[in-house]
Amino acid sequence: MWQSTLPSSCGVRDDVSGPQCIEYHETLVSRKRNLSAVIFNALIIVALIPLALKGVKYRPVSAVQLLRRHLLIYGVGGVVAPFVGIS
């Protein structure tokens, strides 16, 4: 897919190297990382739309219990989920 953008000094052989080859490799890695993040975010948004439309039931609980629960779900889950999804 990106083979056509390969600099002429970066041959297909392993013995050809140089700064342009390194920059080209970093560009490919960066593009793949960005594409992976965009796809992951798109899937998460699509998965959360039904939840947002459904809403949640009201339950009378104390502020401390609610804060503890939300920190566990959204704090820890929000840090772990992107790494699991992108990897």
C-alpha positions as CSV (number, residue, x, y, z in Angstrom):
1,M,0.0,0.0,0.0
2,W,2.8,2.5,0.9
3,Q,5.4,0.8,-1.2
4,S,5.1,3.4,-3.9
5,T,6.2,6.1,-1.4
6,L,9.4,4.3,-0.7
7,P,12.4,6.6,-1.3
8,S,14.7,5.4,-4.1
9,S,17.6,5.0,-1.7
10,C,15.6,2.5,0.4
11,G,15.8,-0.7,-1.7
12,V,14.0,-3.9,-1.0
13,R,17.3,-5.4,0.0
14,D,18.4,-5.5,3.6
15,D,21.9,-4.1,2.8
16,V,20.5,-0.6,1.9
17,S,20.0,1.7,4.8
18,G,20.2,5.4,5.7
19,P,18.4,8.2,7.4
20,Q,15.6,8.2,4.7
21,C,14.9,4.6,5.3
22,I,14.6,5.2,9.1
23,E,12.3,8.2,8.5
24,Y,10.2,6.1,6.1
25,H,9.9,3.3,8.7
26,E,8.9,5.8,11.4
27,T,6.3,7.2,9.1
28,L,4.8,3.8,8.5
29,V,4.7,3.0,12.2
30,S,3.1,6.3,12.9
31,R,0.5,5.8,10.2
32,K,-0.4,2.4,11.5
33,R,-0.6,3.6,15.1
34,N,-2.9,6.5,14.1
35,L,-5.1,4.2,12.0
36,S,-5.4,1.7,14.8
37,A,-6.5,4.5,17.2
38,V,-9.1,5.9,14.8
39,I,-10.6,2.4,14.2
40,F,-10.7,1.7,17.9
41,N,-12.4,5.0,18.7
42,A,-14.9,4.5,15.9
43,L,-15.8,1.0,17.3
44,I,-16.1,2.3,20.9
45,I,-18.4,5.2,19.8
46,V,-20.6,2.8,17.9
47,A,-20.8,0.5,20.9
48,L,-21.7,3.3,23.3
49,I,-24.5,4.9,21.3
50,P,-27.1,2.2,22.3
51,L,-26.1,2.7,25.9
52,A,-26.6,6.4,25.7
53,L,-30.0,6.1,24.1
54,K,-31.1,3.5,26.7
55,G,-30.1,5.6,29.6
56,V,-29.5,4.4,33.2
57,K,-31.8,3.6,36.1
58,Y,-31.8,6.0,39.0
59,R,-30.7,4.3,42.2
60,P,-30.5,6.3,45.5
61,V,-26.9,5.7,46.8
62,S,-24.5,7.9,48.8
63,A,-22.1,10.2,47.1
64,V,-19.1,8.2,48.4
65,Q,-20.4,4.9,47.0
66,L,-21.2,6.6,43.7
67,L,-17.8,8.2,43.4
68,R,-16.0,5.0,44.3
69,R,-17.9,3.0,41.7
70,H,-17.4,5.6,39.0
71,L,-13.7,5.9,39.7
72,L,-13.4,2.1,39.4
73,I,-15.4,1.8,36.3
74,Y,-14.4,4.9,34.3
75,G,-11.0,5.6,35.9
76,V,-9.4,2.2,35.7
77,G,-11.4,1.1,32.7
78,G,-10.6,4.2,30.8
79,V,-6.9,3.7,31.3
80,V,-6.8,0.0,30.5
81,A,-9.3,-0.3,27.7
82,P,-7.4,1.7,25.1
83,F,-4.2,-0.3,25.6
84,V,-6.2,-3.6,25.3
85,G,-8.1,-2.3,22.2
86,I,-5.2,-0.9,20.3
87,S,-2.8,-3.7,21.0
